[in-house]
Amino acid sequence: MTDSSRPDNGRTDGPAPATSLTVRIDRERLWSNLMALKEIGGYDDAATGLRGVRRLALTDEDAEARGLVVEWMREAGLAVRVDRIGNVYGRREGTAPNLPCVLMGSHIDTVATGGAFDGTLGVLGAIEVVRALDAAGIRTRRAVEVGFFTEEEGVRFGTDMLGSAVTAGRIPLDHAHALTDAAGATVADELVRIGYHGPEPEIRPVPHAYIECHIEQGPILADAGVDIGIVTGVQAISWQRLTLDGAAAHAGTTPIDARHDAGLAAAEVVVEIRRMCESGEFGRLRGTVGNLTLDPAQTNVVPSRAVLTVDQRNPDDTLMTAAEKHLADFVATVGTRHGVTATWERMAKTNVVPFDTGVQDVIAAAADRLGHPYVKAVSGAGHDAQEIAATCPTAMVFVAGEHAGISHTPREYSRPDACGNGVDVLAEAILTLAERL
Ligand SMILES: [Zn+2]
């Protein structure tokens, strides 16, 4: 989609961009801080030969990174507070302290094989926005806050967007506190251990608006040849586990037409999901079977059981529902044909989260003023913004990544000028929302 691209913005024969009215962030400091933070939890990745980041939520590495980011927040003059799920907020007061603040942020935890940009760009970028406002001597009517949310990745405790879901009221605090990692440690214990079981209520004062700047983690921006994306929403996600039960039998003596082969039924399901995606019948459906196990898993035994996960994504809720129904009907037919019973288990389901069009318009106007072309895009990945969107008008700024936006690997990389452009747009949009004085 290139509906709002303005590749001619930088031309000098039209009205000049109002550069004198804009605020620009310190790109060198943003970059050097991104590179410094990357070293906390840094490791040498054997698969890529690159330096990666492993900074799972509430580990010692996360604690050290939190300490550094809080130090940077304080250096930027922010008043820092921590809530009961470990979300951290830094506040720059406005001239009207009773008005709801404008919030920006993201997360600083990573996956086990992460890169330097996922989440951190939005947090360190937000701190740079505050520093740019200070450097320009700008006061705002509304307070401006920088936030980072606990356990966005969900790698350690199994629930992604945890801190933002708790502050949005979707996940109760007690439930979140009781979640455990693989070793049995609870979120609550780990928050206490690293010193981030804060005193602030997890349900925070409702912001006026929230903007999250984040790397795209996909190829849409690169394909369009732009650094900036304005995110219109997050697509629906459906995770299901399907168990197919047939009957084990001798591989050599059991006639083909007398088998109840659970593995064969599973294979048909995998192929059908791919066909559904290619058919166009279900819009821009993406379906993946990422985990498939067979029992008894022996060379000479027809499998009696297959367990597979089905991950479906769709930017349209109605088409998602249609895809789920079609697949359920297909599985029932396959089961009847092969004498295999099917059991579905729901693992996760989120509907499409549309972002606020007003905030999108503010971001678009900011990009226009700065002369940065952009495209509008739906996010394929989940983000804290989809949780915060339940509480206040929300949208996101995407920044393009190299290598088709590959992420969750040490190959993740966004150019310094792409990062700088994205955070400049963030700054300009935040300034609009907070109302310059
Ligand atoms: Zn992220």
Boltz pocket constraint, residues with backbone or C-beta under 6 A from the ligand:
constraints:
  - pocket:
      binder: B
      contacts: [[A, 107], [A, 118], [A, 119], [A, 152], [A, 214], [A, 382]]
      max_distance: 6.0
